[in-house]
Amino acid sequence: MSRPATSSDPLSPASTDRTSPPNRITTPTRWHWYLFADLVLVTSFAALGRNAHEQSPWGALETAWPFLVGTLLGWVAIRAQRRPGALFPTGVVIWLSTEITGMLLRMLTGQGTALAFVLVSLGVLGLFLLGYRLIVRLISRARRTR
């Protein structure tokens, strides 16, 4: 049984309609938060990577844009607004779309795609894009058991 939403909880459904299935979006507000989080985390990944290689993190969009395109394509492909917080299939599809599209666009534009970078980006993007969804899910479950 789901708990009623509060105005201070931006990731919970705003409706208290108990007839709708769990994770069903009842207002457009909820999925916007997940989309925003995905885009911020992908951009943060690029900024952290640039900083690790002693490049200015302020040029993060130059590095991030191929991955951001992949994130948006994943959102459209899986229709993520339906279940934005789901680890599977939503989170996994967005993660893999971000990685695969990002690497393909980097190859097409002459940017680096060394195996080490592919593996690091796969791991970090997986941690970021799946990790926060898992944290939100665990917090939500903990609140329901109170």
ZADO-1210 file (C-alpha; in nm, 4 decimals, padded with zeros to 6 digits):
<atoms>
<atom x="00.0000" y="00.0000" z="00.0000" code="MET" pos="1"/>
<atom x="00.1443" y="00.3381" z="-00.0943" code="SER" pos="2"/>
<atom x="00.1649" y="00.6320" z="00.1365" code="ARG" pos="3"/>
<atom x="00.0117" y="00.9695" z="00.0544" code="PRO" pos="4"/>
<atom x="00.2436" y="01.2115" z="-00.1207" code="ALA" pos="5"/>
<atom x="00.3703" y="01.5208" z="00.0470" code="THR" pos="6"/>
<atom x="00.4702" y="01.8472" z="-00.1128" code="SER" pos="7"/>
<atom x="00.8205" y="01.8106" z="00.0347" code="SER" pos="8"/>
<atom x="00.8804" y="01.4801" z="-00.1468" code="ASP" pos="9"/>
<atom x="00.9370" y="01.5703" z="-00.5166" code="PRO" pos="10"/>
<atom x="00.9937" y="01.2103" z="-00.6248" code="LEU" pos="11"/>
<atom x="00.6737" y="01.0659" z="-00.4839" code="SER" pos="12"/>
<atom x="00.3526" y="01.0522" z="-00.6850" code="PRO" pos="13"/>
<atom x="00.1367" y="01.3537" z="-00.6106" code="ALA" pos="14"/>
<atom x="-00.1843" y="01.1573" z="-00.6250" code="SER" pos="15"/>
<atom x="-00.3200" y="00.9553" z="-00.3361" code="THR" pos="16"/>
<atom x="-00.5228" y="00.7420" z="-00.5761" code="ASP" pos="17"/>
<atom x="-00.4770" y="00.3952" z="-00.4296" code="ARG" pos="18"/>
<atom x="-00.6245" y="00.2241" z="-00.7368" code="THR" pos="19"/>
<atom x="-00.3277" y="00.3022" z="-00.9606" code="SER" pos="20"/>
<atom x="-00.0463" y="00.0472" z="-00.9741" code="PRO" pos="21"/>
<atom x="00.2813" y="00.1123" z="-00.7876" code="PRO" pos="22"/>
<atom x="00.5350" y="00.3299" z="-00.9682" code="ASN" pos="23"/>
<atom x="00.2608" y="00.4633" z="-01.1956" code="ARG" pos="24"/>
<atom x="00.3113" y="00.8308" z="-01.2679" code="ILE" pos="25"/>
<atom x="00.0082" y="01.0368" z="-01.1806" code="THR" pos="26"/>
<atom x="00.1570" y="01.3810" z="-01.2409" code="THR" pos="27"/>
<atom x="00.4243" y="01.5060" z="-01.4792" code="PRO" pos="28"/>
<atom x="00.6297" y="01.6503" z="-01.1937" code="THR" pos="29"/>
<atom x="00.7843" y="01.3216" z="-01.0807" code="ARG" pos="30"/>
<atom x="00.9477" y="01.2124" z="-01.4033" code="TRP" pos="31"/>
<atom x="01.0929" y="01.5585" z="-01.4603" code="HIS" pos="32"/>
<atom x="01.2998" y="01.5153" z="-01.1444" code="TRP" pos="33"/>
<atom x="01.4426" y="01.1866" z="-01.2713" code="TYR" pos="34"/>
<atom x="01.5229" y="01.3315" z="-01.6138" code="LEU" pos="35"/>
<atom x="01.6910" y="01.6292" z="-01.4483" code="PHE" pos="36"/>
<atom x="01.8920" y="01.3985" z="-01.2202" code="ALA" pos="37"/>
<atom x="02.0046" y="01.1840" z="-01.5142" code="ASP" pos="38"/>
<atom x="02.1233" y="01.4863" z="-01.7123" code="LEU" pos="39"/>
<atom x="02.3016" y="01.6397" z="-01.4121" code="VAL" pos="40"/>
<atom x="02.4735" y="01.3113" z="-01.3274" code="LEU" pos="41"/>
<atom x="02.5916" y="01.2563" z="-01.6864" code="VAL" pos="42"/>
<atom x="02.7271" y="01.6110" z="-01.6972" code="THR" pos="43"/>
<atom x="02.8923" y="01.5574" z="-01.3570" code="SER" pos="44"/>
<atom x="03.0571" y="01.2413" z="-01.4899" code="PHE" pos="45"/>
<atom x="03.2088" y="01.4465" z="-01.7728" code="ALA" pos="46"/>
<atom x="03.3221" y="01.7249" z="-01.5381" code="ALA" pos="47"/>
<atom x="03.4816" y="01.4772" z="-01.2963" code="LEU" pos="48"/>
<atom x="03.6605" y="01.3041" z="-01.5822" code="GLY" pos="49"/>
<atom x="03.7942" y="01.6303" z="-01.7200" code="ARG" pos="50"/>
<atom x="03.9132" y="01.7320" z="-01.3752" code="ASN" pos="51"/>
<atom x="04.0859" y="01.3943" z="-01.3265" code="ALA" pos="52"/>
<atom x="04.2791" y="01.4569" z="-01.6490" code="HIS" pos="53"/>
<atom x="04.3719" y="01.8091" z="-01.5402" code="GLU" pos="54"/>
<atom x="04.1372" y="01.9714" z="-01.7889" code="GLN" pos="55"/>
<atom x="03.8974" y="02.2439" z="-01.6908" code="SER" pos="56"/>
<atom x="03.5712" y="02.0942" z="-01.5656" code="PRO" pos="57"/>
<atom x="03.3998" y="02.4025" z="-01.7113" code="TRP" pos="58"/>
<atom x="03.4259" y="02.2436" z="-02.0562" code="GLY" pos="59"/>
<atom x="03.2200" y="01.9480" z="-01.9376" code="ALA" pos="60"/>
<atom x="02.9488" y="01.9974" z="-02.1994" code="LEU" pos="61"/>
<atom x="03.2089" y="01.9433" z="-02.4717" code="GLU" pos="62"/>
<atom x="03.2738" y="01.5989" z="-02.3248" code="THR" pos="63"/>
<atom x="02.9199" y="01.5318" z="-02.2068" code="ALA" pos="64"/>
<atom x="02.7117" y="01.6099" z="-02.5158" code="TRP" pos="65"/>
<atom x="02.7428" y="01.2648" z="-02.6808" code="PRO" pos="66"/>
<atom x="02.6389" y="01.0998" z="-02.3552" code="PHE" pos="67"/>
<atom x="02.3554" y="01.3484" z="-02.3000" code="LEU" pos="68"/>
<atom x="02.2207" y="01.2625" z="-02.6459" code="VAL" pos="69"/>
<atom x="02.2361" y="00.8959" z="-02.5460" code="GLY" pos="70"/>
<atom x="02.0534" y="00.9671" z="-02.2217" code="THR" pos="71"/>
<atom x="01.7725" y="01.1453" z="-02.4044" code="LEU" pos="72"/>
<atom x="01.7496" y="00.8687" z="-02.6655" code="LEU" pos="73"/>
<atom x="01.7227" y="00.6134" z="-02.3858" code="GLY" pos="74"/>
<atom x="01.4442" y="00.8136" z="-02.2232" code="TRP" pos="75"/>
<atom x="01.2497" y="00.8233" z="-02.5493" code="VAL" pos="76"/>
<atom x="01.3172" y="00.4583" z="-02.6402" code="ALA" pos="77"/>
<atom x="01.2003" y="00.3168" z="-02.3069" code="ILE" pos="78"/>
<atom x="00.9324" y="00.5845" z="-02.2517" code="ARG" pos="79"/>
<atom x="01.0965" y="00.6426" z="-01.9161" code="ALA" pos="80"/>
<atom x="00.8338" y="00.8887" z="-01.7961" code="GLN" pos="81"/>
<atom x="00.6100" y="00.5861" z="-01.7285" code="ARG" pos="82"/>
<atom x="00.8412" y="00.4366" z="-01.4606" code="ARG" pos="83"/>
<atom x="01.1371" y="00.6717" z="-01.4239" code="PRO" pos="84"/>
<atom x="01.2570" y="00.5263" z="-01.0950" code="GLY" pos="85"/>
<atom x="01.2611" y="00.1626" z="-01.2044" code="ALA" pos="86"/>
<atom x="01.6056" y="00.0044" z="-01.2044" code="LEU" pos="87"/>
<atom x="01.4968" y="-00.2412" z="-01.4729" code="PHE" pos="88"/>
<atom x="01.4180" y="-00.1879" z="-01.7480" code="PRO" pos="89"/>
<atom x="01.4182" y="00.1945" z="-01.7284" code="THR" pos="90"/>
<atom x="01.7483" y="00.2570" z="-01.5512" code="GLY" pos="91"/>
<atom x="01.9366" y="-00.0127" z="-01.7399" code="VAL" pos="92"/>
<atom x="01.8116" y="00.1040" z="-02.0810" code="VAL" pos="93"/>
<atom x="01.9005" y="00.4664" z="-02.0044" code="ILE" pos="94"/>
<atom x="02.2442" y="00.3641" z="-01.8757" code="TRP" pos="95"/>
<atom x="02.3285" y="00.1469" z="-02.1771" code="LEU" pos="96"/>
<atom x="02.1836" y="00.3970" z="-02.4241" code="SER" pos="97"/>
<atom x="02.3924" y="00.6697" z="-02.2633" code="THR" pos="98"/>
<atom x="02.7090" y="00.4614" z="-02.2905" code="GLU" pos="99"/>
<atom x="02.6597" y="00.3113" z="-02.6365" code="ILE" pos="100"/>
<atom x="02.5301" y="00.6264" z="-02.8054" code="THR" pos="101"/>
<atom x="02.7921" y="00.8361" z="-02.6286" code="GLY" pos="102"/>
<atom x="03.0755" y="00.6162" z="-02.7487" code="MET" pos="103"/>
<atom x="02.9394" y="00.5942" z="-03.1036" code="LEU" pos="104"/>
<atom x="02.9066" y="00.9718" z="-03.1271" code="LEU" pos="105"/>
<atom x="03.2552" y="01.0148" z="-02.9820" code="ARG" pos="106"/>
<atom x="03.3925" y="00.7797" z="-03.2499" code="MET" pos="107"/>
<atom x="03.2049" y="00.9621" z="-03.5267" code="LEU" pos="108"/>
<atom x="03.3402" y="01.2990" z="-03.4106" code="THR" pos="109"/>
<atom x="03.7004" y="01.1832" z="-03.3640" code="GLY" pos="110"/>
<atom x="03.6991" y="01.1894" z="-02.9843" code="GLN" pos="111"/>
<atom x="03.8707" y="00.9238" z="-02.7766" code="GLY" pos="112"/>
<atom x="03.7187" y="00.5823" z="-02.7162" code="THR" pos="113"/>
<atom x="04.0091" y="00.3943" z="-02.5602" code="ALA" pos="114"/>
<atom x="03.9111" y="00.0689" z="-02.3908" code="LEU" pos="115"/>
<atom x="04.0036" y="00.2091" z="-02.0481" code="ALA" pos="116"/>
<atom x="03.7703" y="00.5061" z="-02.1042" code="PHE" pos="117"/>
<atom x="03.4888" y="00.2772" z="-02.2218" code="VAL" pos="118"/>
<atom x="03.5220" y="00.0617" z="-01.9112" code="LEU" pos="119"/>
<atom x="03.5492" y="00.3540" z="-01.6704" code="VAL" pos="120"/>
<atom x="03.2537" y="00.5362" z="-01.8271" code="SER" pos="121"/>
<atom x="03.0458" y="00.2171" z="-01.8235" code="LEU" pos="122"/>
<atom x="03.1143" y="00.1713" z="-01.4526" code="GLY" pos="123"/>
<atom x="03.0752" y="00.5330" z="-01.3437" code="VAL" pos="124"/>
<atom x="02.7621" y="00.5954" z="-01.5494" code="LEU" pos="125"/>
<atom x="02.6144" y="00.2696" z="-01.4188" code="GLY" pos="126"/>
<atom x="02.6907" y="00.3721" z="-01.0621" code="LEU" pos="127"/>
<atom x="02.5421" y="00.7176" z="-01.1156" code="PHE" pos="128"/>
<atom x="02.2319" y="00.6315" z="-01.3211" code="LEU" pos="129"/>
<atom x="02.1393" y="00.3129" z="-01.1375" code="LEU" pos="130"/>
<atom x="02.2768" y="00.4079" z="-00.7970" code="GLY" pos="131"/>
<atom x="02.0523" y="00.7018" z="-00.7252" code="TYR" pos="132"/>
<atom x="01.7480" y="00.5062" z="-00.8411" code="ARG" pos="133"/>
<atom x="01.8384" y="00.2331" z="-00.5940" code="LEU" pos="134"/>
<atom x="01.8845" y="00.4889" z="-00.3147" code="ILE" pos="135"/>
<atom x="01.5461" y="00.6511" z="-00.3895" code="VAL" pos="136"/>
<atom x="01.3833" y="00.3072" z="-00.3909" code="ARG" pos="137"/>
<atom x="01.5419" y="00.2087" z="-00.0571" code="LEU" pos="138"/>
<atom x="01.4416" y="00.5371" z="00.1067" code="ILE" pos="139"/>
<atom x="01.0881" y="00.4984" z="-00.0267" code="SER" pos="140"/>
<atom x="01.0615" y="00.1459" z="00.1136" code="ARG" pos="141"/>
<atom x="01.1989" y="00.2577" z="00.4487" code="ALA" pos="142"/>
<atom x="00.9393" y="00.5338" z="00.4683" code="ARG" pos="143"/>
<atom x="00.6582" y="00.2927" z="00.3873" code="ARG" pos="144"/>
<atom x="00.7582" y="00.0600" z="00.6703" code="THR" pos="145"/>
<atom x="00.7445" y="00.3347" z="00.9305" code="ARG" pos="146"/>
</atoms>
